């Protein structure tokens, strides 16, 4: 089941990845050091697109959540399993991020809302909510094994 969040009229209109000048394609082991390096590389790509470091907090938080979910939930913390990261961007266009894992996938609609009373005190379970709140567009694909996120694409 595909799950769209806050879908703009044409979410990919300004982000035709073939026309964006800055691209990053990585295959990472499911390890925290590899994920930290990947976040740094996305930060550099955003800088090439003209974004200042102070503007990147929302993008970084959502990216860290997506990568952590891929590592822990998708790949079950197995370092031999890969996380595939694709990032595309350009000046005044925004940033497109795709994160895919090698796990079995999941149904995003079945994940409980962390704002519900019994879940508020838990120390986990907020990643999908953060991604939806911080990005302009979030879509789960490939049976929940891939997440597409768009950032800074709406005026």
Secondary structure, 3 states (H helix, E strand, C coil): CCEEECCCCCCCCCCCHHHCCEEEEEEEECCHHHHHHHHHHHHHHHHHCCCCHHHCHHHHHHHHHHHHHHHHHHCCCCCCCEEEEEEEEECCCEEEEEEECCCCCCCHHHCCCCCCHHHCCCCCCCHHHHHHHHCCEEEEEHHHCEEEEEECCCC
